[in-house]
């Protein structure tokens, strides 16, 4: 009988595939820490077995990077290889364990920050299990994993960004969101179109972005409503959380033929 290895899609990191979700559940899908240089922080992650069978689990660290088009998709990398890796800062125990049916396991971690922290450091703690199953008379080793993202950022972090490179493509306006700070930004962007005199004609919400420092991420703003000839202002508001926002005002003009054009843009 052939034995094959099948690795199922990566999971929790907020989103679990169906099989992993049916077997393991972690309470802390994301650990966010604001720290100072030289600080030591302890915490724990609780893992639950949602089945009646015992499950053996391996725990390990990987780095990650958000990838284009920066909608939350990630590249996973060996520990210590990504810029801003936190792999050398985080220790955890146990690294292997077995959870009895409907039981739970606590994993303790310690974050040891160097004397100076100038930017955000990141990574993911993976919880992996494997099990044998039959598919088309072959015995298949199914590997599933889910993880807890670590965001370790300085207390005095700089959340700074600009919206630039404004362009029209069909019925959509495109811009670039540029992260000029020292931590990952996850902006929640809304927009509205205002007629001369302050009357709001259209409101909308753009997709969330996941933007690392120094990265420029494209953002599309669909203009779903046909505008009558005249002057308008498009206001784009990206909420960076904790009271930080980026606002861009863009002047629009619609001529007598209905053609839309960008007139001006200002912060």
C-alpha positions as CSV (number, residue, x, y, z in Angstrom):
1,X,0.0,0.0,0.0
2,X,1.4,3.4,-1.0
3,X,1.7,6.1,1.7
4,X,1.4,9.6,0.5
5,X,1.8,12.9,2.3
6,X,-0.8,15.6,1.7
7,X,-0.4,19.0,3.4
8,X,-3.7,20.8,3.8
9,X,-4.0,24.6,3.3
10,X,-2.5,26.9,6.0
11,X,-5.0,28.0,8.6
12,X,-6.2,30.3,11.6
13,X,-4.0,32.9,11.3
14,X,-7.5,33.7,11.7
15,X,-8.9,31.3,9.1
16,X,-8.9,27.5,9.5
17,X,-9.6,24.9,6.9
18,X,-12.6,22.7,7.7
19,X,-10.6,19.7,8.9
20,X,-8.2,21.6,11.1
21,X,-11.1,23.5,12.6
22,X,-12.9,20.3,13.5
23,X,-9.8,19.0,15.4
24,X,-7.9,21.9,17.0
25,X,-8.9,25.3,18.2
26,X,-6.7,28.1,19.6
27,X,-8.1,30.9,21.6
28,X,-5.3,33.4,20.7
29,X,-5.2,33.6,16.9
30,X,-3.2,36.9,17.2
31,X,-0.8,38.1,20.0
32,X,-0.2,41.9,19.9
33,X,2.4,43.4,22.2
34,X,3.6,47.0,22.6
35,X,7.0,46.8,24.3
36,X,10.0,48.9,25.3
37,X,13.7,48.0,24.9
38,X,14.9,45.4,27.4
39,X,11.4,44.3,28.4
40,X,10.5,40.7,29.2
41,X,6.9,39.6,28.6
42,X,5.2,36.3,29.5
43,X,2.0,34.9,28.2
44,X,0.2,31.7,27.1
45,X,-1.8,30.3,24.3
46,X,-4.6,27.7,25.0
47,X,-5.1,24.9,22.4
48,X,-8.3,22.8,22.5
49,X,-8.9,19.3,21.1
50,X,-12.5,19.3,19.8
51,X,-12.6,15.6,19.0
52,X,-12.9,12.5,21.2
53,X,-9.5,11.1,20.0
54,X,-6.2,12.2,21.4
55,X,-4.1,14.4,19.1
56,X,-0.3,14.8,19.0
57,X,0.9,18.3,18.2
58,X,4.2,19.8,17.2
59,X,4.8,23.5,17.8
60,X,7.3,25.6,15.9
61,X,8.0,29.1,14.7
62,X,8.0,30.6,11.2
63,X,8.4,34.1,9.8
64,X,5.8,35.6,7.5
65,X,5.4,38.5,5.1
66,X,2.3,40.0,3.6
67,X,2.3,39.5,-0.2
68,X,0.9,41.5,-3.1
69,X,-1.8,42.6,-3.5
70,X,-1.6,43.0,0.3
71,X,-5.1,41.7,1.0
72,X,-4.0,39.5,3.9
73,X,-2.2,36.7,1.9
74,X,1.1,35.7,3.4
75,X,4.4,34.1,2.5
76,X,5.8,31.9,5.2
77,X,9.5,31.7,5.7
78,X,12.0,29.8,7.8
79,X,12.5,31.3,11.3
80,X,15.0,34.2,11.3
81,X,15.0,34.9,7.5
82,X,12.4,37.6,7.1
83,X,13.1,41.3,7.8
84,X,11.8,42.1,11.2
85,X,11.7,38.5,12.3
86,X,10.9,38.0,16.0
87,X,12.1,34.4,16.1
88,X,15.1,35.2,18.3
89,X,12.9,37.0,20.8
90,X,10.3,34.4,21.4
91,X,10.8,31.2,23.4
92,X,7.9,28.7,24.0
93,X,7.2,25.4,25.8
94,X,6.2,22.7,25.3
95,X,7.3,22.1,21.7
96,X,5.5,18.7,21.4
97,X,2.5,17.4,23.3
98,X,-0.6,15.2,23.1
99,X,-4.0,16.5,24.0
100,X,-6.6,13.9,25.2
101,X,-10.0,13.8,23.7
102,X,-11.9,17.1,24.4
103,X,-8.9,18.2,26.4
104,X,-6.7,21.3,26.3
105,X,-3.1,22.3,26.5
106,X,-1.5,25.6,27.6
107,X,1.7,26.7,25.7
108,X,3.7,29.3,27.6
109,X,5.8,31.8,25.8
110,X,8.3,34.5,26.8
111,X,9.2,37.5,24.7
112,X,12.7,39.0,25.5
113,X,13.2,42.3,23.8
114,X,16.7,43.6,23.1
115,X,17.8,46.9,24.7
116,X,16.7,48.8,21.6
117,X,13.6,48.2,19.5
118,X,13.2,50.5,16.5
119,X,10.5,48.7,14.4
120,X,7.9,46.0,14.5
121,X,8.9,42.4,14.7
122,X,6.6,39.6,13.6
123,X,6.1,35.8,13.1
124,X,3.7,33.0,13.7
125,X,3.7,30.1,16.1
126,X,2.4,27.1,14.3
127,X,0.6,24.1,15.8
128,X,0.8,21.1,13.5
129,X,-0.7,17.6,13.6
130,X,-0.6,14.7,11.1
131,X,-3.0,11.8,10.7
132,X,-3.4,8.8,8.4
133,X,-6.4,8.5,6.2
134,X,-7.4,6.5,3.1
135,X,-7.9,8.2,-0.2
136,X,-8.5,6.0,-3.3
137,X,-7.1,2.9,-1.5
138,X,-3.9,4.8,-0.7
139,X,-2.9,5.6,2.9
140,X,-2.4,9.3,3.0
141,X,-0.7,11.3,5.8
142,X,-2.8,14.4,6.2
143,X,-0.8,17.3,7.7
144,X,-2.9,20.2,9.1
145,X,-1.7,23.3,11.0
146,X,-3.0,26.5,12.4
147,X,-1.2,29.3,14.1
148,X,-1.1,32.4,16.2
149,X,0.4,35.5,14.7
150,X,2.8,37.6,16.8
151,X,2.9,41.4,16.4
152,X,5.6,42.8,18.7
153,X,5.9,46.5,18.2
154,X,7.6,49.4,20.0
155,X,5.6,51.6,22.4
156,X,6.7,54.7,20.5
157,X,5.8,53.2,17.1
158,X,5.4,55.5,14.1
159,X,2.2,54.9,12.2
160,X,2.7,57.1,9.1
161,X,1.4,56.7,5.6
162,X,0.5,58.7,2.4
163,X,-2.0,58.1,-0.3
164,X,-0.5,58.9,-3.7
165,X,-0.3,58.0,-7.4
166,X,-3.9,58.7,-8.1
167,X,-5.3,57.4,-11.5
168,X,-8.5,56.6,-13.2
169,X,-9.2,53.2,-14.7
170,X,-12.7,52.9,-16.2
171,X,-15.2,53.5,-13.5
172,X,-12.7,53.1,-10.7
173,X,-10.1,55.4,-9.1
174,X,-6.9,53.8,-8.1
175,X,-4.4,55.0,-5.5
176,X,-1.3,53.6,-3.7
177,X,-1.2,53.4,0.1
178,X,2.4,53.8,1.1
179,X,3.5,52.8,4.6
180,X,6.1,55.3,5.8
181,X,6.2,54.1,9.4
182,X,8.0,51.4,11.3
183,X,5.2,48.9,11.9
184,X,2.7,46.9,9.8
185,X,-0.4,49.0,9.0
186,X,-3.9,47.4,8.5
187,X,-5.9,50.4,7.3
188,X,-9.7,50.3,7.1
189,X,-10.5,52.7,4.3
190,X,-13.8,54.5,3.7
191,X,-14.6,57.2,1.1
192,X,-17.4,59.6,0.1
193,X,-18.0,61.9,-2.9
194,X,-19.2,65.4,-2.0
195,X,-20.8,67.9,-4.3
196,X,-20.1,71.6,-4.2
197,X,-22.0,72.9,-1.1
198,X,-21.3,69.8,1.0
199,X,-24.0,67.3,-0.2
200,X,-22.7,63.8,0.0
201,X,-23.7,61.7,-3.0
202,X,-21.9,58.4,-2.6
203,X,-20.3,56.5,0.3
204,X,-18.3,53.3,0.2
205,X,-15.8,51.1,1.8
206,X,-12.6,49.8,0.2
207,X,-10.9,46.5,1.0
208,X,-8.6,46.2,4.0
209,X,-4.9,46.3,3.3
210,X,-2.0,44.7,5.2
211,X,1.0,46.8,4.5
212,X,4.5,46.3,5.9
213,X,6.9,49.3,6.4
214,X,8.2,50.7,3.2
215,X,5.6,48.9,1.1
216,X,3.2,50.5,-1.4
217,X,-0.1,48.7,-1.8
218,X,-2.7,49.4,-4.5
219,X,-6.2,50.4,-3.5
220,X,-9.2,50.6,-5.7
221,X,-12.2,52.9,-5.2
222,X,-15.1,52.0,-7.4
223,X,-17.3,54.9,-8.5
224,X,-20.5,53.0,-8.8
225,X,-22.8,56.0,-9.3
226,X,-22.9,58.0,-12.5
227,X,-22.2,61.7,-11.7
228,X,-23.9,64.6,-13.4
229,X,-21.6,67.3,-15.0
230,X,-20.0,69.4,-12.3
231,X,-17.3,69.7,-9.6
232,X,-16.9,67.1,-6.8
233,X,-14.6,66.2,-4.0
234,X,-13.7,62.6,-3.2
235,X,-12.6,62.2,0.4
236,X,-10.6,59.0,1.2
237,X,-10.2,58.2,4.9
238,X,-7.9,55.4,6.0
239,X,-8.3,54.5,9.7
240,X,-5.0,53.1,11.2
241,X,-6.6,52.5,14.6
242,X,-5.6,54.1,18.0
243,X,-6.7,57.5,16.7
244,X,-4.4,57.6,13.7
245,X,-5.9,58.4,10.3
246,X,-4.7,59.3,6.8
247,X,-7.1,61.6,4.8
248,X,-6.8,62.4,1.1
249,X,-9.1,64.9,-0.7
250,X,-9.3,64.5,-4.5
251,X,-11.0,67.1,-6.8
252,X,-13.0,65.6,-9.6
253,X,-14.7,67.1,-12.6
254,X,-17.4,65.7,-14.9
255,X,-17.7,67.5,-18.2
256,X,-20.9,68.0,-20.3
257,X,-20.3,64.6,-22.1
258,X,-20.1,62.8,-18.7
259,X,-16.3,62.3,-18.9
260,X,-14.7,62.1,-15.4
261,X,-11.3,63.6,-14.8
262,X,-9.0,64.2,-11.8
263,X,-8.6,67.9,-11.1
264,X,-6.5,68.1,-8.0
265,X,-5.4,66.2,-4.9
266,X,-4.4,67.4,-1.5
267,X,-3.8,66.0,2.0
